[in-house]
Amino acid sequence: MQRLQGKRAIITGAASGIGRASAQLFAQHGASLVITDLNAEGLAESAASIESSGGKVRALVGDASEPAHVQKLLDACVSEFGAPDVCFANAGISGLPVPILDERLEDWERTLRVNLIGCYLAIKTVAPEMAKAGKGSIILTASVAGLRSGAGPAAYSASKAGVISLAQTAACQLATRGIRVNAICPGLIQTGMTQPIFDFAIAAGKKDRLGKHSPMQRPAQPIEVATLALFLASDDASYVTGQHIAVDGGLTATHPFTPGRVI
């Protein structure tokens, strides 16, 4: 069954990782797509993989934290496929892995602009079009770093906590217009953004320790987040809004623990 048959979707941060996996999965389920990323080469590869499987996609290189580019995404979707039914604001950056006292203001500003303001721009831009049809699903990528300390730098964590709050606030304000807004909180996922972590662990001979802080004892692959995005985008999630859902192998369900020991 194609869960997004006939629907139109916009996905940001689609050049790799969660964004690419989601774009490919959405296309497999019948959605026509407008995808974007600053990484032109990666975005072209994502588009080619979708087209080779018979999917419909328009790829636009640009910055999802810039109002003019987000408007361009909407215009392209409307002109080529029709008004968007789904918007997955997934673009994000991690910022520099430094202590809070060493973070620079300009790094905070850039991180907040991409991770948080980018989500706000997606909502502000696409929601009016969705409201005309009286329905729509907006999905935001947050993080477990927005739920607990210890999963990222201060600027990154603050931006993702803001995304969670934004999803709740927007969901309540847009519910009467038929628009659902939810946030996904990934844990350790092997993506382009987290690849340096994986590379470091491999080089240090500690690959087997990746993901060991979660009960499931492993990191995840992007498709494991994309499947949740697919559900939230589909009509199967018609009564789900204002939620932040962790995809983290149980990480945020626990206090720190040693696997295999009860106490």
Backbone torsions as a table, in degrees:
resi	resn	phi	psi	omega
1	MET	NA	131.5	176.9
2	GLN	-90.3	112.1	-170.8
3	ARG	-80.4	-12.7	-179.9
4	LEU	-122.7	25.8	-177.7
5	GLN	-56.3	125.7	177.7
6	GLY	81.5	-0.9	-178.8
7	LYS	-91.7	157.2	177.2
8	ARG	-115.5	137.2	-175.8
9	ALA	-136.5	143.5	172.3
10	ILE	-110.7	131.7	179.5
11	ILE	-131.4	125.5	176.5
12	THR	-100.4	157.6	-177.8
13	GLY	65.9	42.5	-170.6
14	ALA	-98.4	9.8	-177.2
15	ALA	-77.7	-17.4	-177.0
16	SER	-164.5	178.1	170.6
17	GLY	54.2	-134.9	-175.9
18	ILE	-61.6	-40.8	-179.3
19	GLY	-63.5	-45.2	178.6
20	ARG	-65.8	-45.7	-179.2
21	ALA	-60.6	-39.3	179.8
22	SER	-68.6	-42.6	178.8
23	ALA	-60.7	-44.7	179.7
24	GLN	-63.7	-42.0	-178.6
25	LEU	-69.7	-42.1	177.8
26	PHE	-59.6	-42.9	179.6
27	ALA	-64.1	-40.9	177.8
28	GLN	-60.0	-28.4	-179.2
29	HIS	-97.1	17.4	168.0
30	GLY	98.3	2.1	-178.2
31	ALA	-81.3	144.9	167.7
32	SER	-91.5	138.3	-167.0
33	LEU	-124.8	144.0	162.2
34	VAL	-116.9	121.1	-176.5
35	ILE	-122.2	153.0	-178.9
36	THR	-147.2	158.5	175.8
37	ASP	-173.9	159.7	173.1
38	LEU	-78.1	-22.1	-179.8
39	ASN	-82.8	95.7	-174.7
40	ALA	-62.4	-42.9	-178.0
41	GLU	-65.1	-47.1	179.2
42	GLY	-64.1	-38.0	179.5
43	LEU	-64.7	-41.0	177.9
44	ALA	-63.0	-37.6	177.9
45	GLU	-65.9	-40.2	177.8
46	SER	-62.5	-45.9	-179.6
47	ALA	-63.2	-41.4	-179.3
48	ALA	-63.8	-39.1	-179.5
49	SER	-66.1	-33.9	178.9
50	ILE	-73.5	-45.0	-179.7
51	GLU	-64.4	-36.5	-179.2
52	SER	-66.2	-21.0	178.2
53	SER	-98.1	8.6	176.9
54	GLY	90.5	9.1	-178.6
55	GLY	-83.0	162.1	178.3
56	LYS	-104.5	124.4	-175.4
57	VAL	-151.1	143.6	170.4
58	ARG	-123.5	125.8	-178.5
59	ALA	-108.8	129.6	179.9
60	LEU	-127.6	117.1	179.0
61	VAL	-75.4	132.3	178.0
62	GLY	169.0	-179.6	-174.3
63	ASP	-99.9	115.8	-178.0
64	ALA	-72.7	-1.1	175.5
65	SER	-100.8	6.3	178.4
66	GLU	-105.1	122.6	-176.6
67	PRO	-53.3	-42.5	-177.3
68	ALA	-64.0	-36.4	179.9
69	HIS	-71.9	-40.0	178.2
70	VAL	-62.3	-40.5	176.5
71	GLN	-62.7	-37.5	178.0
72	LYS	-62.6	-37.5	177.8
73	LEU	-63.3	-45.3	179.3
74	LEU	-62.6	-46.6	-178.4
75	ASP	-60.1	-40.6	179.6
76	ALA	-65.2	-40.7	179.2
77	CYS	-63.2	-47.8	-177.9
78	VAL	-63.5	-43.6	-175.1
79	SER	-72.8	-34.0	-175.3
80	GLU	-95.2	-35.0	-173.9
81	PHE	-125.1	-28.2	-173.7
82	GLY	122.7	174.1	-178.0
83	ALA	-59.8	141.3	-177.1
84	PRO	-69.6	138.3	172.3
85	ASP	-94.0	-24.9	-174.2
86	VAL	-137.3	140.2	169.9
87	CYS	-134.3	121.1	178.4
88	PHE	-109.5	99.3	179.4
89	ALA	-83.8	90.3	-170.5
90	ASN	-108.6	-15.8	-175.7
91	ALA	-58.7	138.1	180.0
92	GLY	-165.2	160.6	174.9
93	ILE	-131.7	156.9	-176.8
94	SER	-92.3	-22.1	-173.7
95	GLY	76.4	-176.9	-177.6
96	LEU	-85.1	136.9	-178.9
97	PRO	-80.9	70.7	-178.0
98	VAL	-127.6	158.0	176.9
99	PRO	-60.7	156.9	-174.5
100	ILE	-57.8	-36.5	-178.2
101	LEU	-72.7	-13.6	178.7
102	ASP	-101.3	-6.7	178.5
103	GLU	-72.2	141.4	-179.2
104	ARG	-96.3	151.6	-179.9
105	LEU	-57.0	-41.4	-178.5
106	GLU	-64.5	-30.9	176.7
107	ASP	-71.5	-40.1	174.7
108	TRP	-59.0	-47.6	-176.8
109	GLU	-61.7	-42.8	-179.8
110	ARG	-67.4	-42.5	-179.3
111	THR	-64.0	-45.6	178.8
112	LEU	-65.1	-36.7	-178.4
113	ARG	-65.2	-46.7	-178.2
114	VAL	-72.6	-50.9	-170.6
115	ASN	-75.9	-39.1	-174.1
116	LEU	-105.2	-52.6	-179.7
117	ILE	-65.5	-32.8	175.6
118	GLY	-59.0	-40.0	177.3
119	CYS	-67.4	-42.1	177.4
120	TYR	-60.0	-44.1	179.9
121	LEU	-63.0	-37.7	177.8
122	ALA	-61.6	-46.0	179.8
123	ILE	-63.3	-50.6	-176.5
124	LYS	-60.5	-34.2	-175.5
125	THR	-82.7	-45.0	-173.3
126	VAL	-88.8	-26.5	-174.8
127	ALA	-58.8	-41.7	178.3
128	PRO	-59.0	-38.1	177.4
129	GLU	-67.7	-42.2	178.2
130	MET	-63.5	-37.4	-178.2
131	ALA	-62.9	-30.4	178.3
132	LYS	-61.3	-34.4	179.2
133	ALA	-90.0	-11.4	179.9
134	GLY	75.4	20.8	178.7
135	LYS	-164.1	157.2	177.3
136	GLY	165.7	158.0	178.3
137	SER	-127.8	124.0	175.9
138	ILE	-114.0	127.5	-177.5
139	ILE	-120.0	132.5	-179.3
140	LEU	-116.5	139.6	175.1
141	THR	-90.7	112.9	173.4
142	ALA	-101.8	-136.1	-179.5
143	SER	-175.5	157.2	170.9
144	VAL	-63.1	-20.2	176.8
145	ALA	-65.7	-20.3	176.0
146	GLY	-84.3	-6.1	-179.2
147	LEU	-105.6	-34.4	-176.1
148	ARG	-141.5	152.8	172.6
149	SER	-72.7	156.7	172.7
150	GLY	101.3	0.6	-178.7
151	ALA	-112.1	9.2	178.9
152	GLY	173.1	170.0	177.2
153	PRO	-61.2	164.5	-175.8
154	ALA	-60.5	-45.0	-178.3
155	ALA	-63.5	-43.6	178.6
156	TYR	-62.3	-47.3	-178.5
157	SER	-62.3	-43.4	179.2
158	ALA	-63.7	-40.1	179.9
159	SER	-64.0	-39.2	-178.3
160	LYS	-75.0	-32.0	172.2
161	ALA	-63.5	-37.6	176.5
162	GLY	-63.9	-37.2	178.2
163	VAL	-62.6	-41.7	178.7
164	ILE	-61.8	-46.2	178.3
165	SER	-63.2	-40.6	178.5
166	LEU	-61.2	-42.1	178.7
167	ALA	-61.2	-42.8	179.9
168	GLN	-65.0	-47.8	-177.9
169	THR	-64.6	-47.1	-179.5
170	ALA	-64.2	-38.7	180.0
171	ALA	-59.8	-43.2	-179.2
172	CYS	-68.6	-37.9	-177.4
173	GLN	-77.5	-24.5	-175.5
174	LEU	-104.9	-3.5	-175.2
175	ALA	-59.6	-40.5	-178.1
176	THR	-70.3	-11.7	175.8
177	ARG	-96.4	5.7	177.3
178	GLY	83.0	14.0	-176.5
179	ILE	-105.1	126.0	176.5
180	ARG	-97.6	141.9	178.1
181	VAL	-133.3	124.6	179.9
182	ASN	-138.1	158.1	177.9
183	ALA	-119.9	142.4	174.5
184	ILE	-106.2	135.0	-178.8
185	CYS	-115.5	87.8	179.1
186	PRO	-69.9	150.1	169.1
187	GLY	-91.8	-135.6	179.7
188	LEU	-80.3	106.8	-179.4
189	ILE	-117.1	139.9	179.4
190	GLN	-81.9	97.5	179.9
191	THR	-129.0	179.0	176.1
192	GLY	-60.1	-36.7	-177.5
193	MET	-69.6	-34.8	-178.0
194	THR	-95.7	-2.2	-175.4
195	GLN	-56.4	-36.3	177.2
196	PRO	-58.2	-33.4	177.1
197	ILE	-64.2	-45.3	180.0
198	PHE	-66.2	-42.1	-179.9
199	ASP	-62.6	-41.7	179.5
200	PHE	-63.4	-43.8	-179.3
201	ALA	-64.8	-39.6	179.4
202	ILE	-66.0	-44.4	-179.5
203	ALA	-64.3	-31.4	-179.3
204	ALA	-88.4	2.4	-178.6
205	GLY	70.5	28.3	-176.3
206	LYS	-122.1	27.4	-178.9
207	LYS	-57.0	-34.7	-177.2
208	ASP	-69.6	-9.7	-179.8
209	ARG	-91.8	-9.8	179.6
210	LEU	-63.1	127.3	178.9
211	GLY	79.6	5.3	-174.5
212	LYS	-70.3	-14.3	178.6
213	HIS	-77.5	-12.9	179.2
214	SER	-95.3	152.0	179.1
215	PRO	-56.7	-30.8	-178.9
216	MET	-81.1	-6.5	168.7
217	GLN	64.3	29.4	179.6
218	ARG	-161.0	158.1	169.9
219	PRO	-78.7	172.6	-180.0
220	ALA	-110.9	165.9	173.3
221	GLN	-101.8	153.5	-176.8
222	PRO	-53.6	-34.5	-178.3
223	ILE	-61.8	-26.2	-179.2
224	GLU	-72.9	-20.6	171.7
225	VAL	-88.3	-38.4	-178.8
226	ALA	-59.8	-34.8	-179.9
227	THR	-65.9	-33.2	174.7
228	LEU	-70.5	-40.6	177.2
229	ALA	-59.9	-40.3	177.8
230	LEU	-59.8	-45.8	178.4
231	PHE	-59.8	-47.8	-177.7
232	LEU	-65.8	-30.4	178.7
233	ALA	-74.4	-25.3	-172.3
234	SER	-86.8	167.3	176.9
235	ASP	-70.0	-13.3	176.1
236	ASP	-62.8	-23.0	-179.8
237	ALA	-100.9	30.9	-172.7
238	SER	-62.0	-19.4	-179.4
239	TYR	-114.8	20.5	-179.5
240	VAL	-113.0	114.3	176.6
241	THR	-154.3	153.3	179.6
242	GLY	73.0	18.6	-175.0
243	GLN	-104.8	153.0	168.4
244	HIS	-121.8	118.6	-171.3
245	ILE	-115.0	122.0	-178.9
246	ALA	-83.2	135.3	171.3
247	VAL	-119.2	84.1	-166.1
248	ASP	-142.5	16.9	179.0
249	GLY	64.3	20.6	179.0
250	GLY	91.2	4.5	-174.6
251	LEU	-53.9	-49.2	-175.6
252	THR	-82.1	2.2	177.0
253	ALA	-88.7	-4.9	-171.1
254	THR	-127.9	162.7	160.8
255	HIS	-85.8	164.8	176.4
256	PRO	-54.4	139.4	-177.5
257	PHE	-150.6	163.7	174.8
258	THR	-103.1	116.2	-178.8
259	PRO	-52.9	136.8	177.3
260	GLY	89.0	-7.2	179.5
261	ARG	-115.5	136.6	179.2
262	VAL	-78.2	-43.8	178.5
263	ILE	-136.1	NA	NA
